[in-house]
Amino acid sequence: MLHDLTAGIVGRLLLAAILGGAVGLERELSHKPSGIRTNMLISLGAALFTVMSYEMAGTFTGDHTRIAAQIVTGIGFIGAGVVIHERGTIIGITSAATIFTVAAIGMAAGAGFPVTATFAALVVLAALVFIGHFEYRFGLHAELMNFRVTGAGTELIESVRKVIDDLGLVTHRWTTHRSDEGLMVEFESELTLPQQRDLMSRLGALHARSEARPARPVTAL
């Protein structure tokens, strides 16, 4: 029997799936862990729970928001799953925030607010695509970089540490070892493009050879 499946419910669920899939497509193209299927299912699930919450409360005389209210708590577990602790830094925060927002979009669609849900999805896409591009274009996004400073003399270590302390940078994986060219100091730090330029300029003043390279593949937000 399909008497419980109305055109209105079908429309809400399909809209939630489409909007979630649109956001997921951007995440997929950016090679992020939460892609099309993940975001589509999250949005669809949130919409279905919202519809069920309203319909069951009407049938059994209960609180219309009881089930839907638990979505906010439950979605946090999924968001936590895409946050990764790597080399002393936290990555995946943007994807986790996207999942949280996609669930809200699904709830809006399930609650019968199609215009609100669509507008929210467009804002999310604009933030992910255009603001992300803006951050990379102007070097505002912090990136985990690997630095190598090679020079002569044991005072090189203290000189490099002083430069880092003066800039207020946090470093990870600090190592020192001898090479054919002298003493090598290697470390990693997460910093913006202007900070990278400032650091390389100060390291260059130490009369040592300085190198910088991404510590992991560069991807969009």
C-alpha positions in Angstrom: 0.0 0.0 0.0 1.3 3.4 -1.0 -1.3 5.5 0.8 1.4 7.0 3.1 3.7 8.0 0.2 2.3 11.3 -1.1 3.6 13.5 -3.9 4.6 16.1 -1.3 6.8 13.6 0.5 8.4 12.3 -2.7 9.2 15.9 -3.7 10.8 16.7 -0.4 13.0 13.6 -0.4 14.0 14.0 -4.0 14.9 17.7 -3.4 17.0 16.8 -0.4 18.8 14.1 -2.4 19.5 16.4 -5.3 20.8 19.3 -3.1 23.0 16.9 -1.1 24.3 15.4 -4.3 25.2 18.8 -5.7 27.2 19.7 -2.7 28.8 16.2 -2.7 29.8 16.7 -6.3 32.0 19.6 -5.4 33.5 17.6 -2.6 34.1 14.7 -5.0 35.8 17.0 -7.5 38.0 18.3 -4.7 39.0 14.7 -3.8 37.6 15.0 -0.3 36.4 12.0 1.8 32.8 12.9 1.7 31.6 12.7 -1.9 28.4 12.6 -3.9 26.9 9.5 -2.3 27.8 10.4 1.3 26.3 13.9 1.1 23.3 12.7 -0.8 22.5 10.0 1.7 23.1 12.4 4.6 20.7 15.0 3.2 18.1 12.3 2.2 18.3 10.7 5.6 17.9 14.0 7.5 14.9 14.8 5.3 13.4 11.4 5.9 13.8 11.6 9.7 12.2 15.1 9.6 9.2 13.8 7.6 8.9 10.8 9.9 9.1 13.0 13.0 6.2 15.1 11.9 4.1 12.2 10.5 4.6 9.9 13.5 3.8 12.7 16.0 0.6 13.5 14.1 -0.4 9.8 14.1 0.5 8.9 17.7 0.1 12.4 19.3 3.7 13.2 20.2 6.3 15.9 19.8 6.7 16.8 16.2 10.4 17.7 16.7 11.5 14.8 18.9 13.1 12.6 16.1 14.3 15.5 14.0 16.1 17.1 17.0 18.4 14.0 17.3 19.8 14.6 13.8 21.9 17.5 15.1 23.5 15.2 17.7 23.8 12.2 15.4 25.4 14.0 12.5 28.3 15.0 14.7 29.5 11.4 14.8 29.7 11.3 11.0 31.5 14.7 10.9 34.0 13.5 13.4 34.8 10.6 11.2 36.1 12.8 8.3 38.4 14.8 10.6 41.9 13.4 10.5 44.8 14.2 12.8 47.9 14.1 10.5 51.5 15.2 11.4 50.3 17.3 14.3 47.7 19.2 12.3 43.9 18.7 11.9 42.5 18.3 8.4 39.0 17.7 7.2 37.3 20.4 9.2 35.7 21.9 6.1 34.3 18.5 5.0 32.9 18.0 8.5 31.3 21.4 8.5 29.9 20.6 5.1 28.3 17.4 6.3 26.7 19.3 9.2 25.3 21.9 6.9 24.1 19.3 4.3 22.1 17.6 7.1 20.5 21.0 7.9 19.6 21.4 4.2 18.0 17.9 4.3 16.0 18.9 7.3 14.8 22.1 5.6 13.7 20.1 2.6 12.0 17.5 4.7 10.2 20.1 6.7 8.7 21.6 3.6 10.9 24.6 3.1 12.2 24.0 -0.5 13.3 27.6 -1.2 15.2 27.8 2.1 16.9 24.4 1.4 17.8 25.4 -2.1 19.2 28.8 -1.1 21.3 27.2 1.7 22.7 24.7 -0.8 23.7 27.5 -3.2 25.4 29.4 -0.4 27.3 26.3 0.6 28.5 25.7 -3.0 29.5 29.4 -3.3 31.5 29.1 -0.1 33.3 25.9 -1.2 34.0 26.9 -4.7 34.5 30.7 -4.8 35.8 31.4 -1.3 38.1 28.4 -1.5 39.5 29.7 -4.8 39.8 33.2 -3.3 41.8 31.8 -0.4 44.2 30.0 -2.6 44.5 32.8 -5.1 45.6 35.3 -2.5 47.5 32.8 -0.3 45.1 33.1 2.7 44.8 29.4 3.2 47.3 27.8 5.6 49.3 24.9 4.2 51.5 22.3 5.8 55.0 22.9 4.5 58.3 21.1 4.9 61.4 23.2 5.3 65.1 22.3 5.0 67.9 24.6 6.0 71.4 23.6 5.3 74.5 25.5 6.5 77.8 25.2 8.3 78.3 25.6 12.0 76.3 24.3 15.0 74.9 27.8 15.6 72.6 27.2 12.7 70.1 25.3 14.9 69.8 28.2 17.4 69.5 30.7 14.5 66.7 28.8 12.9 64.9 28.4 16.2 65.2 32.1 16.9 63.6 32.9 13.5 60.7 30.6 14.1 60.2 32.0 17.6 60.2 35.6 16.3 57.5 34.7 13.8 55.5 32.8 16.4 55.2 29.7 14.3 54.4 26.2 15.6 56.7 23.5 14.1 56.4 19.7 13.9 58.7 16.8 13.1 61.8 18.8 14.0 65.0 16.9 13.0 68.7 17.8 12.6 71.3 15.7 10.8 74.6 15.9 8.9 74.7 15.9 5.2 77.5 16.3 2.6 76.7 20.1 2.5 76.9 20.5 6.3 74.3 20.6 9.0 70.7 20.2 7.9 67.7 21.4 10.0 64.3 20.0 8.8 60.9 20.8 10.2 57.3 21.3 9.2 54.9 24.1 9.9 51.4 25.2 8.8 51.4 28.7 7.5 49.9 31.0 4.8 51.7 32.2 1.7 52.8 35.6 3.1 54.1 33.8 6.2 56.1 31.4 4.0 57.7 34.3 2.1 58.6 36.0 5.4 60.1 32.8 6.8 62.1 32.1 3.7 63.4 35.6 3.6 64.6 35.4 7.2 66.1 32.0 6.7 67.9 33.3 3.6 69.5 36.0 5.8 71.2 33.2 7.8 73.6 32.6 4.8 72.3 29.1 4.6 70.5 27.2 1.8 66.7 27.0 2.4 64.2 24.8 0.7 60.4 24.7 1.1 57.9 22.2 -0.3 54.4 21.0 0.5 54.3 18.3 3.1 51.3 16.7 1.5 49.6 17.0 -1.9 47.9 20.4 -2.5 44.1 20.1 -2.8 41.3 22.7 -2.7 39.3 23.2 0.5 
